[in-house]
Amino acid sequence: MNSGTESRTENIGHLILTLQFEREGKNWVGTCVELGTSTLACNAGRAQQKLHESIVSHLDALEEEGERERFFEEYGIEVQRERDQDRELVVRMPLNRMNETGLFYQPDVFPFPEPAEQLAIAGS
């Protein structure tokens, strides 16, 4: 998450988020299932890129407003402190949508930085 805040560079963990992509007409809609963040683009690759940018912006805004901890607790989002290479990711998707064309899910790992105020305290 790098929105110009140079002091937020140390990662304390990561988030595992589920990204859903679906064709709607000539466009693709990308949605982060856990955050509810979504975007629209002309192709799946661009939708993925824009969704990653939107997720970072969403997480930065939560941090800036002091709402990250409350939001994560309310929506069951956990910061993973250890990166376990052998960890198995399970993606759940509704069975009634499995046969529709143009819908797919992708688990993704997002680095999670130390909040800026904690870095400032640690550097004192």
N, C-alpha and C positions, 0 to 999 in steps of 0.2 A: 504494500500500500504506500504509494509514493506520490502524494499530491502537492509536492513542493515543500513539505515540512521536512527540512533536512535533518532535524534532530531525531526523527522517527525512523531509524535504520536498523536497530537491533531487533531481531525476531525472537519472541518468547514462545512461539509455537506456530500452529497453523490451524486453519479451519478446513473441514471437509464439507463441501457444499454440493448439492445436486443441481445440475443445469439441465433444463428441458428445452428442446428445440422442436419447433413445429412449423410446417409449411402452411401459410395462409395465403391462398391465391398465388401471386408471383413473388411474395415476400416470405421471410422467415422471422418468427418470433422466438426470442430466447428469454427464458425465465429462470431465475434462481429460486428453486422451490422453497428453501428455508427463509430467505429474505423477502421474497415477493417482488424483487427487482426484475424488471423486464425491459426488453428493447426490440426494435424492429429493424430489419435490414434486407437488402436485395438478395443476399445469399447466406448460406449457413456459416461460412467462415467469417464473414463480416459480422454476422449476428453474434458469434462467439466472442470476437474481439470487442465489440461494443458492450456485450454483457459483462465481460471481465472489467472493462473500464467503469461501468455503472456500479458493479459490486464494490470496487475499490472506493468510488465516490460515496456510496451508501455507508460503508464502514467508516470512512473518514468523517462523514457528517455525524454519525452516531457518537464517535469519539469526541468531536469538537463540541457537541451539545451535552456531553456528559451522560448520554443515554445508553451507551454500549452495554454496560453490565445489566441494566434493567431489561433491555431488549433481548439480549442473549438468554437471560433467565426466562423471560416470558415465552420465547419461541423455542426453547430447548436447544440452543446452539452452544456447543462446547468448544473451547480452545484446547486443542490437542497439544500438550506440552512436549511430548516425545514423538519423534518421527520413526515409527516402526515399519521398516521396509517389508516385513512379512505380514502386515496387517491386511485382513481381507475386508474390502468394501462391499457393502450390500446396498444395492439400489432397488427401491420398491417402486413399481409403477402399476397403475390401475389396469387390470386385465381387460376391461372393456375397451381400452384404447390401444391394445397391442397390435391389432390388425389394421389400424388406420395407417395410411401412407403418410410419409413425411413427418413422423414423430419419433424422436429418439432422446435418450437420457444420457448424461455424461457426468460421472463423479469427477470433481476437481479439487485440488488442494491449493489453498491460498495461504501464503506466509502471513503471519500475524505479528505486527511489530509491537514493541514495548510502547505503552502510552507516553507521550512527550513529557508529561509532568513527572513520571517515574524515572525517566532518563535524566532529567534535570536534577532530581534528588540524588540519584546514584552518582552523578558526576560531581557533586558538591564536595 
